């Protein structure tokens, strides 16, 4: 049975809609080029047959995406691990995470959920600003994504936020699936991960009962994602300078495409996902009489603290903090080789910034150092 029609513009495709979506996708020349690049040496017709055999979105993910992502982890990282010890793999959750990589944060989560005993993946919140072509929109909706409408006017935004919230409650409580959503709109370019209260306000528009009860019914799990290296660090630093020097500068769709490509293919070192306990017990003990603003602030702060505690820190994080502070406060956490390696890495990344008229190397370097140091600073603040 199809979900209520009100969700049609934003929801993933249902199984009965997949054959038509596959036909559109497989007929698109751009998609043909992309999939031939991703799976070199496999004839396109063989890939098309494999896709058409998938009767559900989950089958598509397991048949097409899982193998590609496992191969990517092997080629572009030192491994990807996850701590789910605080969760029950039979339950369904809304994972609210910090946001490092446009595509891979949720993609790796899907792989890790399957590998850690969940029998399904998750539905993914994706901004419509990233859907640069009709075939991309088809692909993400096949791949269990629902669309966050960011380009609407103010009045339409309110209606679309309410619809998205109601859809999230529908996914958890009626479809019996998981959800992934970032704690903020867009990536935290400086890795200073803070939950935007607007995300929580949107989540509380759907469901029933008090605001606390509405959040409770989504079974929120704060999720900390830690990459040893961020392949997009130099692009994020570049963006900081462009915003500083050019009033009103805005990213283009091509900037997003470049960030997606760089993030997917670039080297990430070690990757770790840490799930905090589900927030149900925490929300149970909050008072329904708490003023609305205070409640959202309290819940956002709790998510932040749980994410900070869950970071996996690497030598890079400690080296970056000492380089910023001009001391050796954290020297016990790294070797001189670690420090040399990271400084050489910084120079290599900064050298990639070639399209700014007057690159401010001191500014760019400082911005990159904060990207690696902020997780350490925040974790130190969050731990007793």
VMD Tcl script that draws the C-alpha trace (Angstrom):
set ca {
  {0.00 0.00 0.00}
  {1.34 3.45 -0.94}
  {1.89 6.06 1.82}
  {-0.56 8.99 2.08}
  {-0.48 11.09 -1.12}
  {0.62 14.21 0.80}
  {4.11 12.66 1.04}
  {4.43 11.91 -2.70}
  {6.65 14.91 -3.63}
  {9.30 14.11 -0.99}
  {9.29 10.41 -0.13}
  {11.44 7.60 -1.57}
  {9.90 5.43 -4.28}
  {7.82 2.51 -3.09}
  {8.58 -0.99 -4.53}
  {5.74 -0.82 -7.08}
  {7.17 2.45 -8.46}
  {10.72 1.15 -8.92}
  {10.43 -0.41 -12.44}
  {9.38 2.93 -13.95}
  {12.11 4.78 -12.02}
  {14.70 2.23 -13.20}
  {13.61 2.78 -16.82}
  {14.11 6.56 -16.54}
  {17.43 6.15 -14.76}
  {18.88 3.59 -17.16}
  {17.86 5.68 -20.19}
  {19.73 8.76 -18.92}
  {23.09 9.28 -20.71}
  {24.66 11.00 -17.67}
  {23.72 8.10 -15.39}
  {25.09 5.64 -17.95}
  {28.44 7.48 -17.87}
  {28.52 7.65 -14.05}
  {27.66 4.00 -13.44}
  {30.17 2.84 -16.06}
  {32.82 4.88 -14.23}
  {31.84 3.43 -10.83}
  {31.78 -0.17 -12.11}
  {34.53 -0.29 -14.74}
  {34.78 -3.50 -16.71}
  {31.14 -4.50 -16.15}
  {29.00 -4.16 -19.29}
  {26.20 -1.62 -18.90}
  {23.56 -4.19 -19.88}
  {24.72 -6.49 -17.06}
  {24.38 -3.61 -14.56}
  {20.95 -2.74 -15.97}
  {19.79 -6.35 -15.55}
  {21.10 -6.41 -11.96}
  {19.22 -3.18 -11.16}
  {15.96 -4.42 -12.71}
  {16.09 -7.57 -10.57}
  {15.87 -5.46 -7.38}
  {12.28 -5.57 -6.13}
  {12.76 -3.24 -3.13}
  {14.87 -0.19 -2.27}
  {16.83 -2.27 0.26}
  {17.59 -4.90 -2.40}
  {18.89 -2.10 -4.65}
  {21.13 -0.84 -1.84}
  {22.50 -4.31 -1.14}
  {22.96 -5.23 -4.82}
  {24.47 -1.94 -6.08}
  {25.54 0.39 -3.27}
  {26.89 -2.01 -0.64}
  {29.66 -3.48 -2.82}
  {30.72 -0.07 -4.15}
  {30.90 1.39 -0.63}
  {32.85 -1.58 0.76}
  {35.31 -1.21 -2.11}
  {35.54 2.55 -1.46}
  {36.26 1.95 2.25}
  {39.07 -0.38 1.24}
  {40.57 2.00 -1.33}
  {40.08 5.41 0.30}
  {40.35 4.73 4.04}
  {42.03 2.71 6.75}
  {38.72 1.09 7.67}
  {35.29 2.11 8.94}
  {34.06 1.00 12.39}
  {30.94 1.57 14.48}
  {30.03 1.29 18.15}
  {26.35 0.32 18.50}
  {26.66 -1.19 21.98}
  {24.12 1.29 23.40}
  {21.38 0.29 20.89}
  {18.95 -2.57 20.32}
  {19.33 -3.66 16.68}
  {15.68 -4.76 16.59}
  {14.47 -1.22 17.28}
  {14.13 1.73 14.88}
  {15.83 5.06 15.46}
  {16.25 8.60 14.15}
  {20.02 9.10 13.91}
  {20.93 12.78 14.36}
  {24.60 13.23 13.49}
  {27.30 15.78 12.89}
  {27.80 16.34 9.17}
  {31.23 15.96 7.55}
  {30.65 14.56 4.05}
  {27.69 15.38 1.79}
  {27.19 11.83 0.51}
  {29.17 9.42 2.68}
  {27.94 10.24 6.20}
  {24.62 8.50 5.53}
  {25.98 6.01 2.95}
  {28.54 4.54 5.36}
  {25.86 4.45 8.07}
  {23.76 2.18 5.82}
  {26.70 -0.23 5.41}
  {27.46 -0.18 9.15}
  {23.85 -0.80 10.19}
  {23.72 -3.97 8.06}
  {27.14 -5.12 9.32}
  {26.13 -4.55 12.94}
  {23.00 -6.68 12.88}
  {20.21 -4.31 11.78}
  {17.89 -5.91 9.21}
  {17.38 -2.61 7.38}
  {19.27 0.60 6.58}
  {17.81 4.09 7.01}
  {15.83 6.70 5.11}
  {18.06 9.69 4.41}
  {17.15 13.40 4.59}
  {18.72 15.12 1.57}
  {18.48 18.80 0.59}
  {16.91 19.59 -2.79}
  {19.90 21.90 -3.47}
  {21.96 18.74 -4.12}
  {19.61 17.32 -6.75}
  {21.38 18.93 -9.70}
  {19.74 16.76 -12.38}
  {16.50 14.74 -12.74}
  {18.43 11.42 -12.75}
  {20.05 12.31 -9.38}
  {16.59 12.90 -7.90}
  {15.44 9.50 -9.21}
  {18.58 7.81 -7.88}
  {18.32 9.20 -4.35}
  {14.61 8.33 -4.14}
  {15.43 4.75 -5.21}
  {18.15 4.81 -2.54}
  {15.71 5.47 0.36}
  {16.15 9.26 0.51}
  {13.43 11.80 1.29}
  {13.76 15.38 0.13}
  {14.26 18.44 2.31}
  {12.74 21.35 0.36}
  {15.10 24.28 0.90}
  {14.28 26.41 -2.11}
  {10.66 27.28 -1.23}
  {9.40 30.69 -0.04}
  {8.78 31.42 3.66}
  {5.09 30.43 3.65}
  {5.80 27.28 1.64}
  {8.73 26.44 3.93}
  {6.42 26.19 6.93}
  {4.11 23.78 5.09}
  {7.01 21.73 3.71}
  {8.67 21.52 7.16}
  {5.43 20.24 8.66}
  {5.03 17.69 5.88}
  {8.60 16.48 6.34}
  {8.11 16.15 10.09}
  {4.91 14.18 9.63}
  {6.73 11.98 7.13}
  {9.53 11.27 9.63}
  {6.98 10.23 12.27}
  {5.32 8.04 9.63}
  {8.65 6.33 8.78}
  {9.50 5.50 12.39}
  {6.07 4.55 13.65}
  {4.30 3.05 10.62}
  {6.91 2.10 8.00}
  {9.14 0.73 10.78}
  {12.37 2.06 9.29}
  {15.32 4.12 10.55}
  {16.08 7.75 9.61}
  {19.31 9.70 9.23}
  {19.30 13.50 9.45}
  {22.15 15.96 10.00}
  {22.09 18.05 13.19}
  {22.25 21.22 11.07}
  {21.54 22.44 7.56}
  {24.74 21.86 5.61}
  {28.11 20.73 6.91}
  {29.83 22.47 9.84}
  {32.76 23.77 7.78}
  {34.92 24.32 10.88}
  {33.91 20.99 12.54}
  {32.40 22.93 15.45}
  {29.33 20.71 15.48}
  {26.26 22.35 17.02}
  {22.67 21.19 16.66}
  {20.42 23.81 15.10}
  {17.25 24.19 17.15}
  {15.34 24.69 13.89}
  {15.95 20.99 13.09}
  {14.34 19.98 16.41}
  {11.47 22.44 15.90}
  {10.80 20.86 12.50}
  {10.89 17.36 14.02}
  {8.32 18.42 16.64}
  {5.80 19.70 14.05}
  {4.59 16.14 13.37}
  {3.37 13.47 15.76}
  {1.00 13.92 18.67}
  {1.04 15.21 22.23}
  {3.43 17.71 23.79}
  {6.67 18.78 22.08}
  {8.57 16.43 24.40}
  {6.29 13.51 23.47}
  {6.65 14.28 19.75}
  {10.45 14.20 19.99}
  {10.25 11.08 22.15}
  {8.24 9.20 19.52}
  {11.11 9.61 17.00}
  {13.55 7.63 19.22}
  {16.48 10.00 18.64}
  {20.04 8.67 18.73}
  {22.90 11.23 18.70}
  {25.56 9.88 16.32}
  {29.20 11.04 16.26}
  {31.03 10.64 12.93}
  {34.83 10.95 12.97}
  {37.06 11.02 9.87}
  {40.81 11.06 10.43}
  {41.23 13.13 7.25}
  {38.58 15.26 5.54}
  {39.27 15.26 1.77}
  {37.19 18.46 1.45}
  {39.15 20.40 4.11}
  {40.88 22.63 1.52}
  {37.53 23.31 -0.25}
  {35.97 24.33 3.07}
  {38.94 26.63 3.84}
  {38.64 28.16 0.35}
  {34.96 28.82 1.04}
  {35.83 30.66 4.27}
  {38.13 33.05 2.37}
  {35.66 33.63 -0.45}
  {32.94 34.49 2.10}
  {35.35 36.81 3.89}
  {36.56 38.62 0.76}
  {33.45 38.68 -1.46}
  {30.32 40.00 0.28}
  {27.28 37.99 -0.77}
  {29.37 35.12 -2.22}
  {27.33 31.94 -2.54}
  {28.21 28.40 -3.53}
  {27.14 27.21 -6.98}
  {25.69 23.81 -7.87}
  {29.06 23.02 -9.42}
  {30.71 23.71 -6.02}
  {28.41 21.10 -4.47}
  {29.21 18.60 -7.23}
  {32.96 19.19 -6.72}
  {32.57 18.69 -2.95}
  {30.62 15.46 -3.50}
  {33.23 14.08 -5.91}
  {36.17 15.11 -3.69}
  {34.51 13.74 -0.55}
  {33.70 10.39 -2.14}
  {37.00 9.71 -3.88}
  {39.46 11.41 -1.47}
  {41.46 9.65 1.25}
  {39.79 9.60 4.67}
  {42.15 7.63 6.90}
  {40.32 5.96 9.79}
  {36.53 6.42 10.05}
  {34.48 5.77 13.19}
  {30.76 6.02 14.02}
  {29.69 6.13 17.66}
  {26.04 5.79 18.68}
  {25.07 7.40 21.98}
  {22.18 5.80 23.92}
  {18.73 6.50 22.48}
  {17.37 9.70 24.05}
  {14.01 8.20 25.09}
  {15.02 7.85 28.77}
  {16.50 11.37 28.77}
  {13.34 12.89 27.23}
  {11.10 10.94 29.61}
  {12.53 12.84 32.58}
  {12.05 16.33 31.09}
  {9.04 18.36 32.21}
  {6.22 19.05 29.71}
  {5.74 22.41 31.44}
  {9.24 23.57 30.42}
  {8.99 26.67 28.18}
  {9.27 25.76 24.51}
  {12.47 27.73 23.85}
  {14.17 26.25 26.90}
  {13.16 22.71 25.91}
  {14.63 22.99 22.40}
  {17.82 24.56 23.80}
  {18.16 21.81 26.43}
  {17.61 18.98 23.94}
  {20.00 20.52 21.37}
  {22.69 20.85 24.04}
  {22.21 17.22 25.11}
  {22.66 16.02 21.50}
  {25.81 18.15 21.17}
  {27.31 16.78 24.39}
  {26.61 13.20 23.33}
  {28.21 13.76 19.91}
  {31.25 15.44 21.48}
  {31.71 12.51 23.89}
  {31.44 10.05 21.02}
  {34.20 11.49 18.81}
  {37.09 9.19 17.97}
  {40.16 11.43 18.21}
  {43.27 10.86 16.08}
  {46.85 12.23 16.33}
  {45.83 14.92 13.76}
  {43.33 16.41 16.20}
  {45.96 16.80 18.93}
  {48.64 18.10 16.55}
  {46.23 20.70 15.12}
  {45.35 21.93 18.62}
  {49.03 22.34 19.57}
  {49.85 24.11 16.29}
  {46.97 26.53 16.88}
  {47.94 27.20 20.48}
  {51.67 27.31 19.79}
  {52.48 24.85 22.56}
  {52.86 21.12 23.24}
  {49.88 20.65 25.58}
  {48.78 17.44 23.85}
  {52.21 16.10 22.84}
  {51.66 12.80 24.72}
  {48.97 11.92 22.12}
  {51.22 11.98 19.06}
  {54.79 11.30 17.91}
  {57.12 13.67 16.09}
  {56.44 11.57 12.95}
  {52.68 12.16 13.42}
  {53.31 15.90 13.61}
  {55.57 15.96 10.55}
  {53.08 13.87 8.59}
  {50.19 16.16 9.45}
  {52.14 19.35 8.66}
  {53.13 17.88 5.28}
  {49.48 16.94 4.69}
  {48.36 20.51 5.45}
  {50.83 21.92 2.93}
  {49.71 19.42 0.30}
  {46.03 20.35 0.81}
  {46.69 24.11 0.86}
  {48.58 23.77 -2.44}
  {45.32 22.61 -4.04}
  {43.74 26.05 -3.53}
  {44.71 27.55 -6.87}
  {41.60 29.40 -8.04}
  {41.52 32.29 -5.52}
  {43.11 35.51 -6.75}
  {45.03 36.24 -3.52}
  {45.09 33.12 -1.36}
  {45.66 34.17 2.27}
  {47.74 31.18 3.31}
  {47.90 32.05 7.02}
  {44.11 32.45 7.16}
  {43.49 29.26 5.14}
  {45.92 27.24 7.27}
  {44.30 28.48 10.50}
  {40.84 27.53 9.21}
  {42.07 24.04 8.37}
  {43.69 23.66 11.79}
  {40.40 24.54 13.50}
  {38.64 21.84 11.42}
  {40.89 19.25 13.06}
  {41.20 20.84 16.52}
  {37.53 21.66 17.23}
  {36.45 18.03 17.86}
  {39.18 17.81 20.54}
  {38.24 21.18 22.10}
  {34.56 20.21 22.19}
  {35.21 16.75 23.60}
  {37.36 18.19 26.39}
  {34.53 20.58 27.25}
  {31.94 17.75 27.23}
  {33.84 15.18 29.30}
  {33.84 15.55 33.10}
}
mol new
graphics top color blue
foreach p $ca { graphics top sphere $p radius 0.5 }
foreach p [lrange $ca 0 end-1] q [lrange $ca 1 end] { graphics top cylinder $p $q radius 0.2 }
display resetview
